[in-house]
Every structure is written in structure tokens, then in C-alpha cells.
Amino acid sequence: MNLRAVRAIYLFEMNRTWRTIAQSIVAPVISTVLYFVVFGGAIGSRITEVDGVSYGTFIVPGLIMLSVLTQSVSNASFGIYIPKFSGTVYELLSAPITFFEIVLGYVGAAATKSIILGLIILGTASLIVPLQVAHPFWMLTFLVLTAITFSLFGFIIGIWADSFEKLQIVPLLVITPLAFLGGSFYSINMLPPVWQTVTLFNPMVYLISGFRWSFYEIADVSLGTSLGMVTLFLVICLIMVRWIFKTGYRLKN
């Protein structure tokens, strides 16, 4: 493995984050805090507890997942789209580096940014409400798996997109609405039976449910099901990325 090339891509992407730290870290944290204040204050005054947990505390895992999902997709998609847009992708494709090493560099950097952001939001939330992480290992497992999976998904979007408009379509019209409707701010058990069944077709439910279980041992679906769905999505993304590099799909556009 060409570790020097992987390191170069990784450090370049991480340095871009530090150069734009206000946009990459500060803005998502402030947005999440505002979500917490608005939803925790407005709805929390009407819904005091959910499954024995205060509402303000209940929504913290959902807010972290919402930020990690959206930022993973955004970081990875922009990371690979900019070289395509500027034409420097040809230098990358002509270098002695495999597709796995390219993906490892870009996706690794995007996932790292999202994990750091998630931990910062977790630390910030702990200053506002009392938090208890019942299973730190599973919390980190879901955080890392989600960051890697959606960074891969964002990488695919960045390759598929041929304009900045297309780059924003999937995150804005698909990822964010699904995350909001996936139980970020409520338990799906609060919905009517018919809508509970419909909601189970939303993959975000399994991510948020498993992550919330690691905090409070309460979940809308079983831990095994959540892990299985995350792993399945990860495998699908890996297969798609491999196919992209094997066929050269839109890499040279």
C-alpha cells in the first residue's frame, strides 16, 4: 500500500478543514446548539419525558447523528468534486495509487472530521444537560461506522455530480429530511401504528436508534438490527465505489 500517497491526501483534506474551521466545525456546532435550544425549550416544555428520559437529554443522540450524517456527506462530496471541477483529478488518476488508497485518503479525512464534530457536540451538550453514556464502546462504534458509511456515500455523490447544484440535491432533499423523520427528535413509538411501519423503511431510524441505545439503553429497534442495517449500507457503498473506479464512471468528466 502506498501509505505516503494516502497520507498526502488525508493531510491535504484535514488542512482544508483547519483553514475553513468556521465553516467546517464552528457553524455545524452552533446550528446543533440552536436546534437543541429551540426543540429542547419549545417541545421540552410540553413533552417532559420520553421513555423515562427528559426530552432535552433524549434528543442529544439524534442531534449528534444529524450533524454527523450531513457533515460526512458534505465533506466527502466536496472533497472529491473539487478535483474534478478544477481538473486536478487527472493528476490523481495518473499517480501510482490504487482506488482503495484514494478512497482511504478522502473518506478517512471526511470521517475524521465528522467524528471530531460529533465529539465536540457531545461535549457541548454535556454542559447543557446531564448526559449518561451507558455503553461507550457501542457509542463510538455507531459514531465511527456512521461517519465512514456516509463519507463513502458522499464520495459517491461527489463523483456522480457534474455541477454544484447536483452536489446539494441529495443532502438537502434526501439525507436531511430522512434524518429529521428518522426519530432525531422523537421516538417512533409515539407515532400511530401505520406510520410506525412506514418509518421502518427509513434507514436513518436504525442509525439513530442504535446510537441512542448506547446512551440510555432505549431503542425503537433492536441493537442487532441497527448494526445489521449500518453494515449493509456500508457494504453497498463499498461495492458502488469499487464499481466506479473499475468503470471510470464520471471520474474524468
C-alpha positions in Angstrom: 0.0 0.0 0.0 1.2 3.5 -0.9 0.9 5.0 2.6 2.7 8.1 1.5 0.0 8.9 -1.0 -2.8 8.1 1.4 -1.1 10.4 4.0 -0.8 13.2 1.5 -4.5 13.1 0.5 -5.6 12.8 4.1 -3.4 15.7 5.4 -4.5 17.9 2.5 -8.1 17.3 3.3 -7.6 17.8 7.0 -5.6 21.0 6.4 -8.5 22.3 4.3 -10.7 21.8 7.4 -8.4 23.9 9.6 -8.3 26.6 7.0 -12.1 26.8 7.0 -12.7 25.9 10.6 -15.5 28.4 11.0 -17.4 26.7 8.2 -16.3 23.1 8.9 -16.6 23.0 12.7 -18.0 26.2 14.3 -21.1 26.6 12.1 -22.4 23.0 12.5 -21.8 23.2 16.3 -23.7 26.5 16.5 -26.5 25.1 14.3 -26.8 22.0 16.5 -26.9 24.1 19.7 -29.7 26.2 18.2 -31.6 23.0 17.3 -31.2 21.9 20.9 -32.3 25.3 22.4 -35.3 25.6 20.1 -36.5 22.0 20.2 -35.5 21.3 23.7 -37.0 24.5 25.0 -40.2 24.7 22.9 -41.1 21.0 22.7 -39.4 20.1 26.0 -41.9 22.3 27.9 -44.7 20.2 26.5 -43.1 16.8 26.5 -41.2 16.4 29.7 -40.0 12.8 29.2 -39.7 10.2 26.5 -39.2 6.6 27.7 -38.2 7.8 31.2 -35.6 10.3 29.8 -36.0 14.0 29.9 -36.8 15.4 26.4 -33.7 17.7 26.3 -31.5 14.7 27.1 -33.4 12.4 24.8 -32.7 14.4 21.6 -28.9 14.7 22.1 -28.0 11.4 20.3 -30.4 12.4 17.4 -28.8 15.8 17.1 -25.3 14.3 17.0 -26.3 11.8 14.4 -28.0 14.5 12.3 -24.8 16.5 12.3 -22.5 13.5 11.6 -24.7 12.3 8.7 -24.9 15.6 7.0 -21.3 16.7 7.5 -19.9 13.3 6.4 -21.8 13.5 3.1 -20.9 17.2 2.6 -17.1 16.8 3.5 -16.6 13.7 1.3 -18.6 15.0 -1.7 -16.9 18.4 -1.8 -13.5 16.7 -1.2 -13.7 14.6 -4.5 -15.8 17.0 -6.5 -13.3 20.0 -6.3 -10.5 18.0 -8.0 -13.0 17.0 -10.7 -14.1 20.6 -11.1 -10.6 22.0 -11.2 -9.2 19.2 -13.4 -6.6 18.1 -10.8 -8.3 14.7 -10.7 -6.2 13.7 -13.7 -3.0 14.0 -11.6 -4.6 11.8 -9.1 -5.6 9.1 -11.6 -2.2 9.1 -13.2 -0.4 8.7 -9.9 0.9 5.3 -8.8 -2.0 4.9 -6.3 -4.9 2.4 -6.3 -8.6 3.2 -6.0 -8.6 1.8 -2.4 -5.8 4.2 -1.4 -7.7 7.2 -3.0 -10.8 6.3 -1.1 -8.9 5.7 2.1 -7.4 9.2 1.9 -10.6 11.1 1.1 -13.1 9.1 3.1 -10.7 8.8 6.0 -10.4 12.6 6.2 -14.1 13.2 5.8 -15.0 10.6 8.5 -12.3 12.0 10.9 -13.8 15.5 10.6 -17.3 14.2 11.3 -16.2 12.1 14.3 -14.4 15.2 15.7 -17.5 17.3 15.2 -19.7 14.6 16.8 -17.5 14.5 19.9 -17.4 18.3 20.1 -21.2 18.4 20.0 -21.4 15.6 22.6 -19.1 17.7 24.9 -21.1 20.8 24.3 -24.4 19.1 25.1 -22.9 17.7 28.3 -22.5 21.2 29.5 -26.2 22.0 28.9 -28.0 18.8 30.1 -26.9 15.8 32.2 -25.7 13.0 29.9 -25.1 9.4 30.6 -23.3 7.1 28.1 -24.3 3.6 29.2 -22.2 1.9 26.5 -19.2 4.0 25.4 -17.9 1.2 23.1 -21.1 0.9 21.2 -21.5 4.7 21.1 -18.1 5.0 19.4 -18.8 2.0 17.2 -22.0 3.6 15.8 -20.3 7.0 15.5 -17.4 5.6 13.5 -19.5 3.3 11.3 -21.9 6.1 10.5 -19.1 8.6 9.7 -17.4 6.1 7.4 -20.6 4.9 5.7 -21.9 8.3 4.9 -18.5 9.6 3.9 -18.4 6.8 1.4 -21.9 7.8 0.3 -20.8 11.4 0.0 -17.8 10.4 -2.1 -20.2 8.6 -4.5 -22.3 11.8 -4.7 -19.2 13.9 -5.4 -18.3 11.6 -8.3 -21.9 11.5 -9.6 -22.4 15.3 -9.5 -21.4 17.3 -12.5 -22.4 20.7 -11.0 -22.6 22.4 -7.6 -26.4 22.2 -7.8 -26.4 18.4 -8.1 -23.9 18.3 -5.3 -26.5 19.7 -3.0 -29.6 17.9 -4.2 -29.2 14.6 -2.3 -28.0 16.1 1.0 -30.8 18.7 1.1 -33.7 16.8 -0.4 -32.9 13.2 0.8 -30.4 12.9 3.7 -31.6 15.8 5.9 -35.4 15.1 5.6 -34.8 11.4 6.3 -32.7 12.2 9.3 -35.4 14.5 10.7 -38.1 11.9 10.1 -35.9 9.1 11.5 -36.5 9.8 15.1 -33.9 12.5 15.8 -36.4 14.5 17.9 -38.9 11.8 18.9 -39.4 8.1 19.4 -41.2 6.3 16.6 -43.3 4.6 19.3 -45.1 8.0 19.6 -46.5 7.6 16.1 -49.7 5.9 15.1 -49.1 2.2 14.2 -49.4 2.7 10.4 -46.7 5.5 10.5 -44.5 3.3 12.7 -44.5 0.7 10.0 -43.8 3.3 7.3 -41.0 4.8 9.3 -39.2 1.5 9.5 -38.4 1.8 5.8 -36.3 4.9 6.7 -32.7 3.7 7.1 -31.9 6.6 9.4 -34.2 5.1 12.1 -31.7 2.3 12.6 -28.7 4.5 12.9 -30.3 6.9 15.4 -32.0 4.1 17.4 -28.7 2.2 17.8 -26.8 5.3 18.7 -29.5 6.4 21.3 -29.4 2.9 22.8 -25.7 3.3 23.6 -26.6 6.3 25.7 -29.8 5.3 27.5 -30.5 1.7 26.6 -33.7 2.6 24.9 -34.3 2.0 21.3 -37.0 1.8 18.6 -35.4 -1.3 17.0 -33.0 -3.9 18.4 -29.3 -3.3 18.6 -28.6 -6.2 16.2 -31.0 -4.9 13.6 -29.4 -1.4 13.8 -25.9 -2.9 13.4 -27.0 -5.1 10.5 -28.5 -2.1 8.6 -25.5 0.1 9.1 -23.2 -2.7 8.0 -25.4 -3.5 4.9 -25.3 0.2 3.9 -21.6 0.3 4.3 -21.1 -2.8 2.1 -23.4 -1.4 -0.6 -21.4 1.9 -0.6 -18.1 -0.1 -0.9 -19.4 -2.1 -3.8 -20.5 1.1 -5.6 -17.2 2.9 -5.1 -15.3 -0.2 -6.4 -17.6 -0.2 -9.5 -17.0 3.5 -10.0 -13.2 3.1 -10.1 -13.4 -0.1 -12.2 -15.5 1.5 -14.9 -14.2 5.1 -14.6 -17.7 6.4 -14.2 -17.6 10.2 -14.4 -14.1 10.3 -12.9 -12.8 12.2 -15.9 -15.8 14.5 -16.6 
